[in-house]
Amino acid sequence: MLDAGLDGLVASPAYIAARGAPAILAELADHDCLVFAHPSGSATWHLSGPEGADAEVQVAGRLSANTAQALRKAALAGLGIALLPSSLTRRELRAGLLVPVLPQFHRKGHGVHLVYPSRRYLPSAVSAFIELVVGKLGDLEDRSTTAPCKQD
């Protein structure tokens, strides 16, 4: 498994300029949050806070989507605050296109699993794909990588 890092709260500088930054987790309820699609239009974000304390907050917003890329684009467009994987936001954070929101809170990423039947007689195309994925994710310097499971 490849650890994809932590998920963090992000917003565009334009959104923060217009709406202000929440000072505490509970204030997210008063913000436009960008959430994964759910029939209720709201979501509960389960986060880890300072010193690993668990916290949760009920959020809702003007937009829900079924992909992280769509939520990322909405955050870049200034539509609200999103909880996204660091692997999707790292470049935009460095470029100042997104800013961290309540950076002391995060959600552990779910990682990436590459599943294949066996290492024995592994087709070269599968091996090349695994190397490509590991290489691409390995470029993310502040993320830890664990070796793929060795199961036959």
N, CA, C and O atoms as a GROMACS GRO file, in nm:
protein
  608
    1MET      N    1   0.084  -0.118   0.000
    1MET     CA    2   0.000   0.000   0.000
    1MET      C    3   0.088   0.124   0.000
    1MET      O    4   0.192   0.127   0.066
    2LEU      N    5   0.046   0.223  -0.073
    2LEU     CA    6   0.114   0.353  -0.075
    2LEU      C    7   0.032   0.449   0.008
    2LEU      O    8  -0.088   0.466  -0.017
    3ASP      N    9   0.093   0.511   0.107
    3ASP     CA   10   0.024   0.607   0.192
    3ASP      C   11   0.014   0.739   0.117
    3ASP      O   12   0.115   0.796   0.077
    4ALA      N   13  -0.108   0.788   0.097
    4ALA     CA   14  -0.128   0.911   0.021
    4ALA      C   15  -0.121   1.035   0.110
    4ALA      O   16  -0.157   1.144   0.065
    5GLY      N   17  -0.077   1.021   0.232
    5GLY     CA   18  -0.059   1.136   0.319
    5GLY      C   19  -0.185   1.172   0.395
    5GLY      O   20  -0.271   1.087   0.419
    6LEU      N   21  -0.194   1.297   0.432
    6LEU     CA   22  -0.307   1.345   0.509
    6LEU      C   23  -0.401   1.425   0.422
    6LEU      O   24  -0.360   1.489   0.325
    7ASP      N   25  -0.528   1.420   0.457
    7ASP     CA   26  -0.626   1.507   0.394
    7ASP      C   27  -0.634   1.632   0.479
    7ASP      O   28  -0.634   1.625   0.601
    8GLY      N   29  -0.642   1.747   0.413
    8GLY     CA   30  -0.650   1.872   0.487
    8GLY      C   31  -0.758   1.964   0.432
    8GLY      O   32  -0.806   1.946   0.320
    9LEU      N   33  -0.794   2.061   0.512
    9LEU     CA   34  -0.894   2.161   0.473
    9LEU      C   35  -0.825   2.271   0.395
    9LEU      O   36  -0.722   2.324   0.438
   10VAL      N   37  -0.881   2.306   0.280
   10VAL     CA   38  -0.824   2.410   0.194
   10VAL      C   39  -0.934   2.498   0.136
   10VAL      O   40  -1.049   2.456   0.124
   11ALA      N   41  -0.896   2.619   0.100
   11ALA     CA   42  -0.986   2.712   0.031
   11ALA      C   43  -0.900   2.806  -0.052
   11ALA      O   44  -0.779   2.814  -0.033
   12SER      N   45  -0.964   2.876  -0.142
   12SER     CA   46  -0.890   2.974  -0.222
   12SER      C   47  -0.873   3.103  -0.141
   12SER      O   48  -0.954   3.132  -0.053
   13PRO      N   49  -0.768   3.178  -0.169
   13PRO     CA   50  -0.752   3.307  -0.102
   13PRO      C   51  -0.873   3.399  -0.124
   13PRO      O   52  -0.908   3.477  -0.035
   14ALA      N   53  -0.936   3.390  -0.241
   14ALA     CA   54  -1.054   3.474  -0.269
   14ALA      C   55  -1.170   3.438  -0.176
   14ALA      O   56  -1.240   3.526  -0.127
   15TYR      N   57  -1.190   3.308  -0.151
   15TYR     CA   58  -1.297   3.267  -0.060
   15TYR      C   59  -1.269   3.319   0.081
   15TYR      O   60  -1.359   3.372   0.146
   16ILE      N   61  -1.146   3.304   0.127
   16ILE     CA   62  -1.109   3.350   0.262
   16ILE      C   63  -1.124   3.501   0.271
   16ILE      O   64  -1.170   3.552   0.373
   17ALA      N   65  -1.086   3.574   0.166
   17ALA     CA   66  -1.100   3.720   0.167
   17ALA      C   67  -1.248   3.761   0.177
   17ALA      O   68  -1.281   3.858   0.245
   18ALA      N   69  -1.334   3.688   0.109
   18ALA     CA   70  -1.477   3.721   0.108
   18ALA      C   71  -1.550   3.677   0.233
   18ALA      O   72  -1.637   3.748   0.283
   19ARG      N   73  -1.516   3.559   0.286
   19ARG     CA   74  -1.592   3.500   0.396
   19ARG      C   75  -1.517   3.494   0.528
   19ARG      O   76  -1.577   3.472   0.633
   20GLY      N   77  -1.384   3.515   0.523
   20GLY     CA   78  -1.304   3.502   0.643
   20GLY      C   79  -1.268   3.357   0.668
   20GLY      O   80  -1.331   3.266   0.615
   21ALA      N   81  -1.167   3.336   0.750
   21ALA     CA   82  -1.123   3.201   0.783
   21ALA      C   83  -1.186   3.159   0.915
   21ALA      O   84  -1.190   3.239   1.009
   22PRO      N   85  -1.235   3.037   0.924
   22PRO     CA   86  -1.288   2.991   1.052
   22PRO      C   87  -1.175   2.983   1.155
   22PRO      O   88  -1.064   2.939   1.124
   23ALA      N   89  -1.203   3.024   1.276
   23ALA     CA   90  -1.102   3.022   1.382
   23ALA      C   91  -1.107   2.891   1.461
   23ALA      O   92  -1.006   2.846   1.515
   24ILE      N   93  -1.226   2.831   1.465
   24ILE     CA   94  -1.241   2.703   1.535
   24ILE      C   95  -1.322   2.609   1.446
   24ILE      O   96  -1.391   2.652   1.354
   25LEU      N   97  -1.312   2.481   1.474
   25LEU     CA   98  -1.376   2.379   1.392
   25LEU      C   99  -1.527   2.400   1.380
   25LEU      O  100  -1.584   2.381   1.272
   26ALA      N  101  -1.593   2.438   1.487
   26ALA     CA  102  -1.739   2.456   1.486
   26ALA      C  103  -1.783   2.564   1.386
   26ALA      O  104  -1.896   2.560   1.338
   27GLU      N  105  -1.696   2.659   1.355
   27GLU     CA  106  -1.732   2.766   1.261
   27GLU      C  107  -1.745   2.716   1.118
   27GLU      O  108  -1.799   2.787   1.033
   28LEU      N  109  -1.697   2.595   1.089
   28LEU     CA  110  -1.714   2.540   0.954
   28LEU      C  111  -1.862   2.525   0.919
   28LEU      O  112  -1.899   2.529   0.801
   29ALA      N  113  -1.947   2.509   1.020
   29ALA     CA  114  -2.090   2.495   0.995
   29ALA      C  115  -2.149   2.622   0.934
   29ALA      O  116  -2.255   2.616   0.870
   30ASP      N  117  -2.083   2.736   0.952
   30ASP     CA  118  -2.130   2.863   0.897
   30ASP      C  119  -2.066   2.897   0.763
   30ASP      O  120  -2.090   3.004   0.708
   31HIS      N  121  -1.986   2.805   0.710
   31HIS     CA  122  -1.916   2.829   0.583
   31HIS      C  123  -1.973   2.740   0.474
   31HIS      O  124  -2.039   2.640   0.500
   32ASP      N  125  -1.945   2.781   0.350
   32ASP     CA  126  -1.977   2.695   0.236
   32ASP      C  127  -1.868   2.589   0.229
   32ASP      O  128  -1.751   2.619   0.204
   33CYS      N  129  -1.907   2.466   0.252
   33CYS     CA  130  -1.811   2.356   0.245
   33CYS      C  131  -1.843   2.274   0.121
   33CYS      O  132  -1.958   2.259   0.081
   34LEU      N  133  -1.741   2.223   0.061
   34LEU     CA  134  -1.752   2.144  -0.061
   34LEU      C  135  -1.739   1.998  -0.021
   34LEU      O  136  -1.634   1.955   0.027
   35VAL      N  137  -1.845   1.922  -0.040
   35VAL     CA  138  -1.852   1.787   0.014
   35VAL      C  139  -1.876   1.684  -0.095
   35VAL      O  140  -1.922   1.716  -0.205
   36PHE      N  141  -1.844   1.560  -0.062
   36PHE     CA  142  -1.876   1.451  -0.153
   36PHE      C  143  -2.028   1.434  -0.155
   36PHE      O  144  -2.095   1.451  -0.054
   37ALA      N  145  -2.080   1.402  -0.272
   37ALA     CA  146  -2.224   1.394  -0.294
   37ALA      C  147  -2.291   1.300  -0.193
   37ALA      O  148  -2.246   1.187  -0.171
   38HIS      N  149  -2.397   1.349  -0.134
   38HIS     CA  150  -2.478   1.272  -0.041
   38HIS      C  151  -2.621   1.325  -0.056
   38HIS      O  152  -2.640   1.446  -0.070
   39PRO      N  153  -2.721   1.239  -0.052
   39PRO     CA  154  -2.858   1.286  -0.071
   39PRO      C  155  -2.899   1.401   0.022
   39PRO      O  156  -2.982   1.484  -0.016
   40SER      N  157  -2.843   1.406   0.142
   40SER     CA  158  -2.881   1.510   0.237
   40SER      C  159  -2.818   1.645   0.204
   40SER      O  160  -2.862   1.749   0.253
   41GLY      N  161  -2.712   1.643   0.121
   41GLY     CA  162  -2.642   1.767   0.090
   41GLY      C  163  -2.547   1.810   0.199
   41GLY      O  164  -2.482   1.914   0.189
   42SER      N  165  -2.537   1.730   0.304
   42SER     CA  166  -2.444   1.763   0.412
   42SER      C  167  -2.352   1.644   0.436
   42SER      O  168  -2.371   1.536   0.378
   43ALA      N  169  -2.254   1.665   0.520
   43ALA     CA  170  -2.157   1.560   0.550
   43ALA      C  171  -2.103   1.581   0.690
   43ALA      O  172  -2.109   1.691   0.745
   44THR      N  173  -2.051   1.475   0.746
   44THR     CA  174  -1.981   1.486   0.874
   44THR      C  175  -1.835   1.459   0.847
   44THR      O  176  -1.798   1.351   0.799
   45TRP      N  177  -1.751   1.556   0.878
   45TRP     CA  178  -1.608   1.539   0.861
   45TRP      C  179  -1.550   1.492   0.993
   45TRP      O  180  -1.566   1.558   1.095
   46HIS      N  181  -1.483   1.376   0.990
   46HIS     CA  182  -1.416   1.319   1.106
   46HIS      C  183  -1.268   1.354   1.093
   46HIS      O  184  -1.202   1.312   0.998
   47LEU      N  185  -1.218   1.430   1.186
   47LEU     CA  186  -1.083   1.482   1.178
   47LEU      C  187  -1.003   1.449   1.302
   47LEU      O  188  -1.059   1.419   1.408
   48SER      N  189  -0.873   1.456   1.288
   48SER     CA  190  -0.783   1.450   1.402
   48SER      C  191  -0.730   1.588   1.427
   48SER      O  192  -0.689   1.658   1.334
   49GLY      N  193  -0.731   1.629   1.552
   49GLY     CA  194  -0.687   1.762   1.586
   49GLY      C  195  -0.553   1.761   1.656
   49GLY      O  196  -0.477   1.665   1.648
   50PRO      N  197  -0.525   1.871   1.724
   50PRO     CA  198  -0.399   1.881   1.798
   50PRO      C  199  -0.382   1.762   1.893
   50PRO      O  200  -0.476   1.720   1.960
   51GLU      N  201  -0.262   1.710   1.896
   51GLU     CA  202  -0.226   1.597   1.981
   51GLU      C  203  -0.309   1.472   1.952
   51GLU      O  204  -0.327   1.388   2.039
   52GLY      N  205  -0.360   1.461   1.830
   52GLY     CA  206  -0.432   1.342   1.786
   52GLY      C  207  -0.574   1.329   1.836
   52GLY      O  208  -0.636   1.224   1.819
   53ALA      N  209  -0.628   1.433   1.897
   53ALA     CA  210  -0.765   1.427   1.947
   53ALA      C  211  -0.864   1.416   1.830
   53ALA      O  212  -0.852   1.490   1.732
   54ASP      N  213  -0.960   1.326   1.842
   54ASP     CA  214  -1.062   1.310   1.737
   54ASP      C  215  -1.167   1.418   1.751
   54ASP      O  216  -1.205   1.457   1.861
   55ALA      N  217  -1.213   1.466   1.637
   55ALA     CA  218  -1.318   1.567   1.634
   55ALA      C  219  -1.405   1.542   1.512
   55ALA      O  220  -1.361   1.482   1.414
   56GLU      N  221  -1.528   1.589   1.519
   56GLU     CA  222  -1.614   1.581   1.402
   56GLU      C  223  -1.699   1.706   1.394
   56GLU      O  224  -1.732   1.768   1.495
   57VAL      N  225  -1.734   1.742   1.271
   57VAL     CA  226  -1.816   1.859   1.248
   57VAL      C  227  -1.911   1.831   1.133
   57VAL      O  228  -1.872   1.774   1.030
   58GLN      N  229  -2.036   1.871   1.151
   58GLN     CA  230  -2.137   1.858   1.046
   58GLN      C  231  -2.124   1.979   0.955
   58GLN      O  232  -2.129   2.093   1.002
   59VAL      N  233  -2.108   1.955   0.825
   59VAL     CA  234  -2.090   2.065   0.729
   59VAL      C  235  -2.188   2.050   0.614
   59VAL      O  236  -2.238   1.941   0.586
   60ALA      N  237  -2.216   2.160   0.550
   60ALA     CA  238  -2.300   2.162   0.430
   60ALA      C  239  -2.249   2.276   0.343
   60ALA      O  240  -2.170   2.359   0.388
   61GLY      N  241  -2.293   2.279   0.222
   61GLY     CA  242  -2.246   2.385   0.135
   61GLY      C  243  -2.325   2.397   0.009
   61GLY      O  244  -2.428   2.333  -0.011
   62ARG      N  245  -2.272   2.480  -0.076
   62ARG     CA  246  -2.343   2.510  -0.201
   62ARG      C  247  -2.315   2.409  -0.311
   62ARG      O  248  -2.380   2.411  -0.415
   63LEU      N  249  -2.218   2.320  -0.288
   63LEU     CA  250  -2.182   2.226  -0.394
   63LEU      C  251  -2.141   2.093  -0.334
   63LEU      O  252  -2.068   2.086  -0.235
   64SER      N  253  -2.190   1.987  -0.396
   64SER     CA  254  -2.140   1.853  -0.364
   64SER      C  255  -2.103   1.788  -0.497
   64SER      O  256  -2.161   1.818  -0.601
   65ALA      N  257  -2.006   1.701  -0.492
   65ALA     CA  258  -1.958   1.635  -0.613
   65ALA      C  259  -1.919   1.492  -0.579
   65ALA      O  260  -1.909   1.455  -0.462
   66ASN      N  261  -1.898   1.411  -0.682
   66ASN     CA  262  -1.863   1.272  -0.657
   66ASN      C  263  -1.716   1.240  -0.685
   66ASN      O  264  -1.677   1.123  -0.683
   67THR      N  265  -1.634   1.342  -0.712
   67THR     CA  266  -1.491   1.318  -0.728
   67THR      C  267  -1.411   1.425  -0.654
   67THR      O  268  -1.454   1.539  -0.641
   68ALA      N  269  -1.295   1.385  -0.607
   68ALA     CA  270  -1.206   1.480  -0.539
   68ALA      C  271  -1.158   1.588  -0.636
   68ALA      O  272  -1.139   1.703  -0.596
   69GLN      N  273  -1.138   1.553  -0.762
   69GLN     CA  274  -1.093   1.652  -0.861
   69GLN      C  275  -1.198   1.762  -0.879
   69GLN      O  276  -1.162   1.879  -0.892
   70ALA      N  277  -1.325   1.725  -0.880
   70ALA     CA  278  -1.430   1.825  -0.893
   70ALA      C  279  -1.432   1.917  -0.771
   70ALA      O  280  -1.449   2.038  -0.786
   71LEU      N  281  -1.414   1.861  -0.652
   71LEU     CA  282  -1.410   1.943  -0.531
   71LEU      C  283  -1.288   2.034  -0.532
   71LEU      O  284  -1.296   2.149  -0.488
   72ARG      N  285  -1.175   1.984  -0.581
   72ARG     CA  286  -1.053   2.064  -0.591
   72ARG      C  287  -1.076   2.184  -0.684
   72ARG      O  288  -1.039   2.296  -0.651
   73LYS      N  289  -1.136   2.160  -0.798
   73LYS     CA  290  -1.163   2.268  -0.894
   73LYS      C  291  -1.261   2.370  -0.835
   73LYS      O  292  -1.246   2.490  -0.858
   74ALA      N  293  -1.358   2.323  -0.760
   74ALA     CA  294  -1.454   2.414  -0.696
   74ALA      C  295  -1.383   2.499  -0.590
   74ALA      O  296  -1.412   2.618  -0.576
   75ALA      N  297  -1.293   2.439  -0.515
   75ALA     CA  298  -1.217   2.516  -0.415
   75ALA      C  299  -1.130   2.620  -0.485
   75ALA      O  300  -1.122   2.734  -0.439
   76LEU      N  301  -1.065   2.582  -0.594
   76LEU     CA  302  -0.983   2.677  -0.669
   76LEU      C  303  -1.066   2.793  -0.723
   76LEU      O  304  -1.017   2.905  -0.735
   77ALA      N  305  -1.192   2.765  -0.756
   77ALA     CA  306  -1.282   2.868  -0.810
   77ALA      C  307  -1.341   2.957  -0.701
   77ALA      O  308  -1.417   3.049  -0.730
   78GLY      N  309  -1.306   2.928  -0.575
   78GLY     CA  310  -1.353   3.013  -0.465
   78GLY      C  311  -1.492   2.981  -0.414
   78GLY      O  312  -1.557   3.066  -0.353
   79LEU      N  313  -1.538   2.859  -0.439
   79LEU     CA  314  -1.674   2.823  -0.400
   79LEU      C  315  -1.688   2.776  -0.256
   79LEU      O  316  -1.799   2.764  -0.205
   80GLY      N  317  -1.576   2.749  -0.188
   80GLY     CA  318  -1.588   2.706  -0.049
   80GLY      C  319  -1.464   2.637   0.002
   80GLY      O  320  -1.356   2.642  -0.058
   81ILE      N  321  -1.482   2.570   0.116
   81ILE     CA  322  -1.375   2.498   0.186
   81ILE      C  323  -1.392   2.350   0.157
   81ILE      O  324  -1.502   2.296   0.168
   82ALA      N  325  -1.283   2.284   0.120
   82ALA     CA  326  -1.288   2.141   0.087
   82ALA      C  327  -1.191   2.063   0.174
   82ALA      O  328  -1.088   2.115   0.216
   83LEU      N  329  -1.224   1.939   0.200
   83LEU     CA  330  -1.136   1.846   0.270
   83LEU      C  331  -1.081   1.752   0.163
   83LEU      O  332  -1.152   1.664   0.113
   84LEU      N  333  -0.953   1.772   0.129
   84LEU     CA  334  -0.894   1.701   0.015
   84LEU      C  335  -0.761   1.637   0.050
   84LEU      O  336  -0.692   1.682   0.141
   85PRO      N  337  -0.724   1.532  -0.024
   85PRO     CA  338  -0.593   1.469  -0.003
   85PRO      C  339  -0.479   1.566  -0.037
   85PRO      O  340  -0.488   1.642  -0.133
   86SER      N  341  -0.375   1.562   0.041
   86SER     CA  342  -0.260   1.649   0.018
   86SER      C  343  -0.198   1.624  -0.119
   86SER      O  344  -0.139   1.715  -0.178
   87SER      N  345  -0.209   1.502  -0.170
   87SER     CA  346  -0.153   1.473  -0.302
   87SER      C  347  -0.222   1.551  -0.413
   87SER      O  348  -0.164   1.573  -0.519
   88LEU      N  349  -0.347   1.595  -0.390
   88LEU     CA  350  -0.420   1.673  -0.490
   88LEU      C  351  -0.402   1.823  -0.474
   88LEU      O  352  -0.429   1.899  -0.567
   89THR      N  353  -0.357   1.867  -0.358
   89THR     CA  354  -0.353   2.011  -0.330
   89THR      C  355  -0.213   2.068  -0.312
   89THR      O  356  -0.197   2.189  -0.303
   90ARG      N  357  -0.114   1.982  -0.307
   90ARG     CA  358   0.023   2.026  -0.275
   90ARG      C  359   0.072   2.138  -0.368
   90ARG      O  360   0.123   2.240  -0.321
   91ARG      N  361   0.057   2.119  -0.498
   91ARG     CA  362   0.105   2.220  -0.595
   91ARG      C  363   0.032   2.353  -0.577
   91ARG      O  364   0.095   2.459  -0.578
   92GLU      N  365  -0.099   2.347  -0.561
   92GLU     CA  366  -0.178   2.470  -0.547
   92GLU      C  367  -0.148   2.542  -0.416
   92GLU      O  368  -0.148   2.665  -0.411
   93LEU      N  369  -0.121   2.466  -0.310
   93LEU     CA  370  -0.083   2.528  -0.184
   93LEU      C  371   0.052   2.600  -0.198
   93LEU      O  372   0.068   2.712  -0.150
   94ARG      N  373   0.147   2.536  -0.264
   94ARG     CA  374   0.279   2.599  -0.285
   94ARG      C  375   0.268   2.725  -0.370
   94ARG      O  376   0.340   2.822  -0.348
   95ALA      N  377   0.179   2.721  -0.469
   95ALA     CA  378   0.164   2.834  -0.561
   95ALA      C  379   0.075   2.944  -0.503
   95ALA      O  380   0.061   3.051  -0.563
   96GLY      N  381   0.014   2.920  -0.387
   96GLY     CA  382  -0.073   3.020  -0.327
   96GLY      C  383  -0.213   3.024  -0.386
   96GLY      O  384  -0.290   3.114  -0.355
   97LEU      N  385  -0.247   2.926  -0.470
   97LEU     CA  386  -0.380   2.921  -0.528
   97LEU      C  387  -0.483   2.867  -0.429
   97LEU      O  388  -0.602   2.896  -0.439
   98LEU      N  389  -0.435   2.790  -0.333
   98LEU     CA  390  -0.516   2.743  -0.220
   98LEU      C  391  -0.439   2.775  -0.093
   98LEU      O  392  -0.316   2.784  -0.093
   99VAL      N  393  -0.513   2.792   0.016
   99VAL     CA  394  -0.451   2.815   0.146
   99VAL      C  395  -0.507   2.715   0.246
   99VAL      O  396  -0.623   2.673   0.234
  100PRO      N  397  -0.426   2.675   0.344
  100PRO     CA  398  -0.477   2.584   0.446
  100PRO      C  399  -0.582   2.653   0.533
  100PRO      O  400  -0.572   2.773   0.561
  101VAL      N  401  -0.679   2.577   0.574
  101VAL     CA  402  -0.782   2.623   0.666
  101VAL      C  403  -0.776   2.532   0.789
  101VAL      O  404  -0.779   2.410   0.776
  102LEU      N  405  -0.768   2.591   0.907
  102LEU     CA  406  -0.756   2.514   1.030
  102LEU      C  407  -0.651   2.403   1.014
  102LEU      O  408  -0.684   2.285   1.028
  103PRO      N  409  -0.526   2.440   0.986
  103PRO     CA  410  -0.424   2.339   0.954
  103PRO      C  411  -0.392   2.242   1.068
  103PRO      O  412  -0.326   2.140   1.045
  104GLN      N  413  -0.437   2.272   1.188
  104GLN     CA  414  -0.414   2.179   1.298
  104GLN      C  415  -0.506   2.057   1.292
  104GLN      O  416  -0.489   1.962   1.368
  105PHE      N  417  -0.604   2.060   1.200
  105PHE     CA  418  -0.696   1.947   1.182
  105PHE      C  419  -0.668   1.879   1.049
  105PHE      O  420  -0.639   1.945   0.949
  106HIS      N  421  -0.677   1.747   1.048
  106HIS     CA  422  -0.654   1.670   0.927
  106HIS      C  423  -0.728   1.536   0.937
  106HIS      O  424  -0.778   1.498   1.042
  107ARG      N  425  -0.732   1.469   0.826
  107ARG     CA  426  -0.786   1.334   0.821
  107ARG      C  427  -0.680   1.248   0.755
  107ARG      O  428  -0.627   1.284   0.650
  108LYS      N  429  -0.651   1.134   0.815
  108LYS     CA  430  -0.551   1.045   0.756
  108LYS      C  431  -0.601   0.995   0.622
  108LYS      O  432  -0.715   0.952   0.608
  109GLY      N  433  -0.512   1.002   0.523
  109GLY     CA  434  -0.547   0.956   0.388
  109GLY      C  435  -0.574   0.807   0.386
  109GLY      O  436  -0.533   0.733   0.476
  110HIS      N  437  -0.641   0.765   0.283
  110HIS     CA  438  -0.679   0.624   0.272
  110HIS      C  439  -0.575   0.541   0.198
  110HIS      O  440  -0.582   0.418   0.200
  111GLY      N  441  -0.480   0.605   0.133
  111GLY     CA  442  -0.377   0.531   0.062
  111GLY      C  443  -0.423   0.483  -0.074
  111GLY      O  444  -0.538   0.504  -0.114
  112VAL      N  445  -0.333   0.419  -0.144
  112VAL     CA  446  -0.360   0.365  -0.276
  112VAL      C  447  -0.320   0.218  -0.272
  112VAL      O  448  -0.210   0.184  -0.230
  113HIS      N  449  -0.410   0.133  -0.316
  113HIS     CA  450  -0.382  -0.010  -0.320
  113HIS      C  451  -0.373  -0.055  -0.465
  113HIS      O  452  -0.461  -0.025  -0.546
  114LEU      N  453  -0.267  -0.125  -0.497
  114LEU     CA  454  -0.254  -0.187  -0.629
  114LEU      C  455  -0.267  -0.338  -0.606
  114LEU      O  456  -0.183  -0.398  -0.539
  115VAL      N  457  -0.370  -0.397  -0.660
  115VAL     CA  458  -0.400  -0.537  -0.635
  115VAL      C  459  -0.377  -0.616  -0.763
  115VAL      O  460  -0.423  -0.580  -0.871
  116TYR      N  461  -0.304  -0.727  -0.747
  116TYR     CA  462  -0.279  -0.816  -0.859
  116TYR      C  463  -0.268  -0.956  -0.802
  116TYR      O  464  -0.239  -0.973  -0.684
  117PRO      N  465  -0.291  -1.058  -0.885
  117PRO     CA  466  -0.302  -1.195  -0.832
  117PRO      C  467  -0.176  -1.249  -0.765
  117PRO      O  468  -0.187  -1.315  -0.661
  118SER      N  469  -0.060  -1.223  -0.820
  118SER     CA  470   0.060  -1.284  -0.765
  118SER      C  471   0.184  -1.213  -0.820
  118SER      O  472   0.182  -1.161  -0.931
  119ARG      N  473   0.290  -1.212  -0.741
  119ARG     CA  474   0.417  -1.159  -0.791
  119ARG      C  475   0.484  -1.260  -0.885
  119ARG      O  476   0.564  -1.222  -0.970
  120ARG      N  477   0.452  -1.386  -0.868
  120ARG     CA  478   0.510  -1.490  -0.953
  120ARG      C  479   0.451  -1.475  -1.093
  120ARG      O  480   0.329  -1.469  -1.108
  121TYR      N  481   0.534  -1.470  -1.193
  121TYR     CA  482   0.495  -1.455  -1.333
  121TYR      C  483   0.418  -1.326  -1.358
  121TYR      O  484   0.324  -1.323  -1.437
  122LEU      N  485   0.460  -1.220  -1.292
  122LEU     CA  486   0.394  -1.090  -1.307
  122LEU      C  487   0.421  -1.037  -1.448
  122LEU      O  488   0.537  -1.023  -1.487
  123PRO      N  489   0.317  -1.007  -1.525
  123PRO     CA  490   0.339  -0.954  -1.660
  123PRO      C  491   0.419  -0.823  -1.655
  123PRO      O  492   0.404  -0.744  -1.562
  124SER      N  493   0.503  -0.802  -1.753
  124SER     CA  494   0.588  -0.682  -1.753
  124SER      C  495   0.504  -0.554  -1.758
  124SER      O  496   0.546  -0.452  -1.703
  125ALA      N  497   0.388  -0.557  -1.822
  125ALA     CA  498   0.302  -0.438  -1.827
  125ALA      C  499   0.252  -0.403  -1.687
  125ALA      O  500   0.245  -0.285  -1.652
  126VAL      N  501   0.217  -0.503  -1.608
  126VAL     CA  502   0.170  -0.479  -1.470
  126VAL      C  503   0.285  -0.426  -1.386
  126VAL      O  504   0.268  -0.332  -1.309
  127SER      N  505   0.402  -0.486  -1.401
  127SER     CA  506   0.520  -0.440  -1.328
  127SER      C  507   0.555  -0.296  -1.364
  127SER      O  508   0.588  -0.216  -1.276
  128ALA      N  509   0.548  -0.262  -1.492
  128ALA     CA  510   0.577  -0.126  -1.536
  128ALA      C  511   0.474  -0.028  -1.480
  128ALA      O  512   0.509   0.084  -1.441
  129PHE      N  513   0.347  -0.068  -1.475
  129PHE     CA  514   0.242   0.019  -1.419
  129PHE      C  515   0.267   0.043  -1.270
  129PHE      O  516   0.254   0.156  -1.223
  130ILE      N  517   0.302  -0.062  -1.197
  130ILE     CA  518   0.330  -0.048  -1.054
  130ILE      C  519   0.446   0.050  -1.033
  130ILE      O  520   0.439   0.137  -0.947
  131GLU      N  521   0.553   0.035  -1.112
  131GLU     CA  522   0.666   0.125  -1.101
  131GLU      C  523   0.628   0.269  -1.133
  131GLU      O  524   0.676   0.362  -1.068
  132LEU      N  525   0.542   0.288  -1.232
  132LEU     CA  526   0.495   0.422  -1.268
  132LEU      C  527   0.419   0.485  -1.152
  132LEU      O  528   0.446   0.600  -1.116
  133VAL      N  529   0.325   0.413  -1.094
  133VAL     CA  530   0.245   0.466  -0.983
  133VAL      C  531   0.334   0.497  -0.863
  133VAL      O  532   0.322   0.604  -0.804
  134VAL      N  533   0.421   0.406  -0.827
  134VAL     CA  534   0.511   0.428  -0.714
  134VAL      C  535   0.600   0.549  -0.741
  134VAL      O  536   0.623   0.630  -0.651
  135GLY      N  537   0.648   0.563  -0.863
  135GLY     CA  538   0.732   0.677  -0.899
  135GLY      C  539   0.658   0.809  -0.891
  135GLY      O  540   0.711   0.906  -0.838
  136LYS      N  541   0.535   0.812  -0.944
  136LYS     CA  542   0.455   0.936  -0.940
  136LYS      C  543   0.424   0.976  -0.797
  136LYS      O  544   0.438   1.093  -0.761
  137LEU      N  545   0.380   0.881  -0.717
  137LEU     CA  546   0.348   0.914  -0.578
  137LEU      C  547   0.475   0.938  -0.497
  137LEU      O  548   0.474   1.013  -0.400
  138GLY      N  549   0.584   0.874  -0.536
  138GLY     CA  550   0.711   0.893  -0.467
  138GLY      C  551   0.766   1.033  -0.483
  138GLY      O  552   0.849   1.076  -0.404
  139ASP      N  553   0.719   1.106  -0.586
  139ASP     CA  554   0.764   1.243  -0.606
  139ASP      C  555   0.710   1.338  -0.500
  139ASP      O  556   0.757   1.452  -0.487
  140LEU      N  557   0.613   1.294  -0.424
  140LEU     CA  558   0.556   1.377  -0.320
  140LEU      C  559   0.642   1.363  -0.195
  140LEU      O  560   0.633   1.263  -0.124
  141GLU      N  561   0.726   1.464  -0.170
  141GLU     CA  562   0.833   1.448  -0.072
  141GLU      C  563   0.790   1.434   0.072
  141GLU      O  564   0.864   1.371   0.149
  142ASP      N  565   0.679   1.486   0.115
  142ASP     CA  566   0.646   1.474   0.257
  142ASP      C  567   0.540   1.369   0.283
  142ASP      O  568   0.458   1.383   0.374
  143ARG      N  569   0.542   1.264   0.205
  143ARG     CA  570   0.452   1.153   0.219
  143ARG      C  571   0.538   1.028   0.235
  143ARG      O  572   0.638   1.011   0.165
  144SER      N  573   0.500   0.942   0.326
  144SER     CA  574   0.578   0.820   0.344
  144SER      C  575   0.526   0.713   0.250
  144SER      O  576   0.408   0.710   0.217
  145THR      N  577   0.616   0.625   0.207
  145THR     CA  578   0.579   0.518   0.117
  145THR      C  579   0.619   0.386   0.180
  145THR      O  580   0.731   0.371   0.231
  146THR      N  581   0.530   0.293   0.178
  146THR     CA  582   0.564   0.158   0.223
  146THR      C  583   0.568   0.068   0.102
  146THR      O  584   0.496   0.090   0.005
  147ALA      N  585   0.652  -0.033   0.107
  147ALA     CA  586   0.666  -0.123  -0.006
  147ALA      C  587   0.538  -0.202  -0.028
  147ALA      O  588   0.464  -0.228   0.066
  148PRO      N  589   0.512  -0.240  -0.154
  148PRO     CA  590   0.394  -0.323  -0.182
  148PRO      C  591   0.402  -0.454  -0.104
  148PRO      O  592   0.511  -0.506  -0.080
  149CYS      N  593   0.288  -0.506  -0.067
  149CYS     CA  594   0.284  -0.633   0.006
  149CYS      C  595   0.343  -0.743  -0.080
  149CYS      O  596   0.320  -0.747  -0.201
  150LYS      N  597   0.419  -0.830  -0.019
  150LYS     CA  598   0.478  -0.944  -0.091
  150LYS      C  599   0.395  -1.067  -0.063
  150LYS      O  600   0.420  -1.141   0.032
  151GLN      N  601   0.295  -1.088  -0.148
  151GLN     CA  602   0.209  -1.205  -0.134
  151GLN      C  603   0.213  -1.283  -0.264
  151GLN      O  604   0.208  -1.224  -0.372
  152ASP      N  605   0.223  -1.411  -0.255
  152ASP     CA  606   0.222  -1.499  -0.374
  152ASP      C  607   0.097  -1.581  -0.377
  152ASP      O  608   0.077  -1.660  -0.468
   0.00000   0.00000   0.00000
